[in-house]
Amino acid sequence: MNDPASAPREFILHGVDSKGRTFRPSDWAERLCGVMARYRPDGMASGRDAHIGYSPYVRPVTLAGVKCVVLDERLRDLERMAFDFVLNFARDNDLVISEARLLPERRSDGQGVEGTPQTQSAT
């Protein structure tokens, strides 16, 4: 079994601001992830041969009924400016950011989040 402590850090951008208001528009997470879809690990199809889908580094999830975006820190290694763009988007819109590690065996469905909400995170 994989050690959760060795899993890459992930940042969860919650669709609520620091005052608890729901972020709008309602499809913000899908839009943001769509913009970031081109950032994929080596070996994944891109260009004409790529299937439509989100990047594994920036993906939409719903947690406790709240739309969120999960940002994988490995994006920083692939493209630092893209990683910073996503975090700055959250900061500029006063979204709650939590740092977490998703359990490896349940990552693909957005379940198994460990972490505590924070309003600031380290980059």
C-alpha positions as CSV (number, residue, x, y, z in Angstrom):
1,M,0.0,0.0,0.0
2,N,1.3,3.5,-0.8
3,D,2.4,5.7,2.0
4,P,0.0,8.8,2.0
5,A,2.9,10.9,3.4
6,S,4.8,10.3,0.2
7,A,1.9,11.3,-2.1
8,P,2.3,14.7,-3.7
9,R,0.6,17.6,-2.0
10,E,-2.6,18.8,-3.4
11,F,-4.4,22.1,-2.9
12,I,-8.2,22.2,-2.8
13,L,-9.7,25.4,-4.1
14,H,-13.2,25.5,-2.5
15,G,-16.0,27.2,-4.3
16,V,-16.7,29.4,-1.3
17,D,-14.9,32.6,-0.2
18,S,-13.5,33.4,3.2
19,K,-16.9,34.8,4.3
20,G,-18.7,31.5,3.3
21,R,-20.4,32.9,0.1
22,T,-20.7,30.5,-2.8
23,F,-18.4,31.5,-5.7
24,R,-20.1,32.2,-9.0
25,P,-20.6,31.3,-11.9
26,S,-21.7,27.9,-10.9
27,D,-19.5,26.2,-13.5
28,W,-16.3,28.0,-12.4
29,A,-14.5,24.8,-11.5
30,E,-15.1,23.2,-14.9
31,R,-14.1,26.4,-16.7
32,L,-10.8,26.7,-14.8
33,C,-10.0,23.0,-15.3
34,G,-10.9,23.3,-19.0
35,V,-8.3,26.1,-19.4
36,M,-5.7,24.0,-17.7
37,A,-6.5,20.7,-19.6
38,R,-3.4,21.0,-21.8
39,Y,-1.0,20.4,-18.9
40,R,-0.5,16.7,-18.8
41,P,2.3,14.4,-17.7
42,D,4.7,13.0,-20.3
43,G,3.3,10.0,-22.1
44,M,-0.3,11.2,-22.2
45,A,-1.7,12.0,-25.6
46,S,-1.9,15.6,-26.5
47,G,-2.6,17.6,-29.7
48,R,-4.7,16.0,-32.4
49,D,-4.6,12.5,-30.8
50,A,-5.8,13.6,-27.3
51,H,-9.1,12.8,-25.9
52,I,-11.2,15.5,-24.4
53,G,-10.6,15.6,-20.7
54,Y,-9.1,17.4,-17.8
55,S,-5.5,17.4,-16.8
56,P,-4.8,15.0,-13.9
57,Y,-3.1,18.0,-12.2
58,V,-6.1,20.3,-12.2
59,R,-9.5,18.6,-11.9
60,P,-12.9,19.5,-10.7
61,V,-14.5,17.7,-7.8
62,T,-17.5,18.2,-5.5
63,L,-16.8,17.9,-1.8
64,A,-19.7,18.1,0.7
65,G,-21.9,19.6,-2.0
66,V,-19.3,22.4,-2.8
67,K,-17.7,22.6,-6.2
68,C,-13.9,22.5,-5.8
69,V,-10.7,22.3,-7.9
70,V,-7.9,19.9,-6.9
71,L,-4.5,21.3,-7.9
72,D,-1.7,18.8,-7.8
73,E,1.7,20.2,-6.9
74,R,3.4,18.2,-9.7
75,L,2.0,20.9,-12.1
76,R,4.6,23.2,-10.5
77,D,7.4,21.0,-11.9
78,L,5.7,20.8,-15.4
79,E,4.8,24.5,-15.7
80,R,5.4,26.9,-12.8
81,M,3.4,29.7,-14.4
82,A,0.3,27.5,-14.8
83,F,0.5,26.4,-11.1
84,D,0.9,30.0,-10.0
85,F,-2.1,31.0,-12.2
86,V,-4.4,28.6,-10.5
87,L,-3.4,29.5,-7.0
88,N,-3.5,33.2,-7.8
89,F,-7.0,32.8,-9.3
90,A,-8.1,31.4,-5.9
91,R,-6.4,34.2,-4.0
92,D,-7.7,36.9,-6.2
93,N,-11.2,35.6,-5.7
94,D,-10.8,35.1,-1.9
95,L,-11.5,31.4,-2.3
96,V,-10.8,29.1,0.6
97,I,-7.7,26.9,-0.1
98,S,-6.8,23.8,1.8
99,E,-3.8,21.7,1.5
100,A,-4.4,18.0,1.4
101,R,-3.2,14.6,0.2
102,L,-5.8,12.5,-1.6
103,L,-5.6,8.8,-0.8
104,P,-3.9,7.2,-3.8
105,E,-6.3,4.3,-4.1
106,R,-9.3,6.7,-4.3
107,R,-7.9,9.7,-6.1
108,S,-9.6,9.3,-9.5
109,D,-13.1,9.8,-8.0
110,G,-12.2,12.8,-5.8
111,Q,-12.9,11.0,-2.6
112,G,-10.7,10.3,0.4
113,V,-9.5,13.8,1.1
114,E,-7.4,14.4,4.2
115,G,-6.7,17.9,5.2
116,T,-8.0,21.0,6.9
117,P,-9.3,24.1,5.3
118,Q,-7.0,27.1,5.3
119,T,-7.3,30.5,3.8
120,Q,-3.6,30.7,2.8
121,S,-1.2,28.1,1.5
122,A,2.5,27.8,0.9
123,T,3.8,27.8,-2.7
